[in-house]
Amino acid sequence: MGHLSKENNVKELAHMTMKNALMQADLAVDHDFKIYDTSPDTALPLAKI
């Protein structure tokens, strides 16, 4: 997830929505994919993909 709005998103809800979508696609969170929660106020460090 690349962006959370200050007004319209709840971090926990966005995390759960993404986790559920990955699980429905038979992708293992923390094995096939890692979810990094973003913040509308703070940038995350760059990640190598």
N, C-alpha and C positions, 0 to 999 in steps of 0.2 A: 504494500500500500504506500503510495507516495505522498499523500497529503490528507490531513485532517483539518477541517474548518474549525475556527474558534467558536462559531455559533451553532453549527449544525451536526456535529459528530460527538459521540461519546467513545472514548478510547476503548473501553471494555466491550462495547457493542460492536465496534468495527473489528476488533480482534476475534470475537466469537463468530461473527459473520464470515470472516476470511477462513477461520479454522474449519467451520462447518462446510464451506464450499470445497475446500481441499479434501476433506474427509469424504464428501459425497462423490468426488472424482477418484476415490481410492488412492489418494496420495497421503502419505504419513507425515503429519506435522512433527517437526524436530527430527525427522529421519530423511524424508525426501525434500522437505521444505522447512525453513525456519521463518517464523513470523517476527518481524521487528516492528514493534509499535512505534508510530511516529508521534510527534507533538507539533501543534501549530506554532509553538514558540521557539523550539530548539531543533537545530539540524542534527541529524545523525552523522557519524563519521562515514566516509566513503567505504564501500564494501566491494571487494573483488568478486565478480560473478563468473 
